[in-house]
Amino acid sequence: MNNLKNIIRLVISLAIPLSVGSIAGYYTTKEIDGWFSTLIKPEFNPPNWIFGPVWTALYIMMGIALYLIWTRRRDLSKRYVYGIFAVQMILNFSWSIVFFNLHEIGWALVVIIALWLAIILTIFAFRKHSKIAAGLLVPYICWVSFASILNYAIWSLN
Protein backbone atom coordinates (compact mmCIF):
# COMPACT_ATOMS: atom_id res chain seq x y z
CA MET A 1 0.00 0.00 0.00
CA ASN A 2 2.81 2.41 0.88
CA ASN A 3 4.54 1.74 -2.48
CA LEU A 4 1.34 2.55 -4.38
CA LYS A 5 0.95 5.74 -2.33
CA ASN A 6 4.52 6.79 -3.22
CA ILE A 7 4.01 6.00 -6.91
CA ILE A 8 0.88 8.17 -6.91
CA ARG A 9 2.81 10.95 -5.17
CA LEU A 10 5.60 10.70 -7.72
CA VAL A 11 3.16 10.87 -10.64
CA ILE A 12 1.41 13.91 -9.15
CA SER A 13 4.72 15.58 -8.31
CA LEU A 14 5.92 15.15 -11.89
CA ALA A 15 2.55 16.09 -13.39
CA ILE A 16 2.43 19.49 -11.68
CA PRO A 17 5.54 21.08 -13.25
CA LEU A 18 5.22 19.14 -16.51
CA SER A 19 1.62 20.35 -16.90
CA VAL A 20 2.59 23.94 -16.18
CA GLY A 21 5.42 23.65 -18.69
CA SER A 22 3.25 21.98 -21.31
CA ILE A 23 0.55 24.61 -21.12
CA ALA A 24 3.07 27.46 -21.20
CA GLY A 25 4.89 25.74 -24.04
CA TYR A 26 1.69 25.44 -26.03
CA TYR A 27 1.20 29.20 -25.92
CA THR A 28 4.90 29.89 -26.45
CA THR A 29 5.44 27.78 -29.56
CA LYS A 30 2.77 29.74 -31.42
CA GLU A 31 4.98 32.83 -31.16
CA ILE A 32 8.41 31.33 -31.88
CA ASP A 33 8.11 31.51 -35.67
CA GLY A 34 6.02 34.67 -35.54
CA TRP A 35 6.66 37.61 -33.24
CA PHE A 36 9.77 36.16 -31.57
CA SER A 37 11.49 35.61 -34.91
CA THR A 38 11.22 39.36 -35.63
CA LEU A 39 13.16 40.37 -32.50
CA ILE A 40 16.82 41.32 -32.47
CA LYS A 41 18.60 38.75 -30.31
CA PRO A 42 22.09 38.70 -28.82
CA GLU A 43 24.79 36.46 -30.27
CA PHE A 44 24.56 34.13 -27.26
CA ASN A 45 20.89 33.36 -27.94
CA PRO A 46 20.64 29.55 -28.16
CA PRO A 47 18.86 27.89 -31.07
CA ASN A 48 15.11 27.61 -30.53
CA TRP A 49 15.13 23.80 -30.51
CA ILE A 50 17.19 23.67 -27.28
CA PHE A 51 14.53 25.25 -25.06
CA GLY A 52 12.06 22.33 -25.17
CA PRO A 53 14.48 19.61 -24.03
CA VAL A 54 16.10 21.85 -21.41
CA TRP A 55 12.77 22.90 -19.91
CA THR A 56 11.48 19.32 -19.96
CA ALA A 57 14.53 18.14 -18.01
CA LEU A 58 14.15 21.02 -15.56
CA TYR A 59 10.44 20.29 -15.02
CA ILE A 60 11.25 16.63 -14.36
CA MET A 61 13.88 17.64 -11.79
CA MET A 62 11.39 20.01 -10.16
CA GLY A 63 8.88 17.18 -9.95
CA ILE A 64 11.37 14.79 -8.38
CA ALA A 65 12.40 17.49 -5.90
CA LEU A 66 8.76 18.08 -4.98
CA TYR A 67 8.28 14.33 -4.54
CA LEU A 68 11.28 14.15 -2.18
CA ILE A 69 9.77 16.90 -0.05
CA TRP A 70 6.31 15.35 -0.11
CA THR A 71 7.57 11.96 1.05
CA ARG A 72 9.46 13.38 4.04
CA ARG A 73 7.82 13.12 7.44
CA ARG A 74 4.82 15.35 7.95
CA ASP A 75 5.74 18.77 9.17
CA LEU A 76 3.73 21.99 9.48
CA SER A 77 6.70 24.00 8.15
CA LYS A 78 6.14 22.32 4.78
CA ARG A 79 3.16 24.63 4.17
CA TYR A 80 5.64 27.41 3.42
CA VAL A 81 7.67 25.04 1.24
CA TYR A 82 4.64 24.09 -0.83
CA GLY A 83 3.54 27.71 -0.97
CA ILE A 84 6.84 29.03 -2.29
CA PHE A 85 7.02 26.14 -4.77
CA ALA A 86 3.56 27.14 -6.01
CA VAL A 87 4.60 30.80 -6.27
CA GLN A 88 7.63 29.98 -8.38
CA MET A 89 5.52 27.72 -10.63
CA ILE A 90 2.99 30.55 -11.12
CA LEU A 91 5.80 32.98 -11.95
CA ASN A 92 7.36 30.42 -14.29
CA PHE A 93 4.09 30.10 -16.19
CA SER A 94 3.46 33.86 -16.10
CA TRP A 95 6.81 34.69 -17.66
CA SER A 96 5.94 32.73 -20.81
CA ILE A 97 2.60 34.47 -21.14
CA VAL A 98 3.97 37.97 -20.46
CA PHE A 99 6.95 37.55 -22.80
CA PHE A 100 5.55 35.51 -25.67
CA ASN A 101 1.84 36.27 -25.68
CA LEU A 102 1.64 39.80 -24.38
CA HIS A 103 4.96 40.75 -26.06
CA GLU A 104 5.92 42.71 -22.93
CA ILE A 105 9.67 42.10 -22.81
CA GLY A 106 10.27 44.65 -20.04
CA TRP A 107 7.50 43.30 -17.82
CA ALA A 108 8.75 39.79 -18.52
CA LEU A 109 12.10 40.91 -17.12
CA VAL A 110 10.34 41.97 -13.91
CA VAL A 111 8.57 38.59 -13.76
CA ILE A 112 11.76 36.60 -14.35
CA ILE A 113 13.58 38.52 -11.59
CA ALA A 114 10.71 37.67 -9.23
CA LEU A 115 10.91 34.06 -10.46
CA TRP A 116 14.66 34.00 -9.78
CA LEU A 117 14.07 35.18 -6.21
CA ALA A 118 11.26 32.65 -5.71
CA ILE A 119 13.51 29.83 -6.94
CA ILE A 120 16.24 30.89 -4.48
CA LEU A 121 13.66 30.86 -1.67
CA THR A 122 12.43 27.46 -2.84
CA ILE A 123 15.96 26.04 -2.82
CA PHE A 124 16.55 27.28 0.73
CA ALA A 125 13.15 26.01 1.87
CA PHE A 126 13.69 22.60 0.24
CA ARG A 127 17.18 22.34 1.74
CA LYS A 128 15.70 22.30 5.26
CA HIS A 129 13.92 19.07 4.34
CA SER A 130 16.16 17.48 1.69
CA LYS A 131 19.55 18.52 0.37
CA ILE A 132 18.97 16.33 -2.68
CA ALA A 133 15.69 18.11 -3.45
CA ALA A 134 17.42 21.47 -3.14
CA GLY A 135 20.26 20.26 -5.34
CA LEU A 136 17.82 19.19 -8.04
CA LEU A 137 16.77 22.84 -8.35
CA VAL A 138 20.30 24.16 -8.93
CA PRO A 139 20.20 23.59 -12.72
CA TYR A 140 16.84 25.41 -12.72
CA ILE A 141 18.27 28.52 -11.05
CA CYS A 142 21.27 28.39 -13.39
CA TRP A 143 19.01 28.23 -16.46
CA VAL A 144 16.74 31.01 -15.17
CA SER A 145 19.84 33.12 -14.46
CA PHE A 146 20.86 32.66 -18.08
CA ALA A 147 17.29 33.30 -19.25
CA SER A 148 17.23 36.51 -17.18
CA ILE A 149 20.36 37.77 -18.91
CA LEU A 150 18.90 36.76 -22.28
CA ASN A 151 15.61 38.51 -21.45
CA TYR A 152 17.52 41.66 -20.50
CA ALA A 153 19.59 41.53 -23.70
CA ILE A 154 16.51 41.10 -25.89
CA TRP A 155 14.76 43.95 -24.06
CA SER A 156 17.84 46.18 -24.52
CA LEU A 157 18.16 45.37 -28.22
CA ASN A 158 14.50 45.90 -28.99
Disulfide bonds with the S-S distance in Angstrom:
none
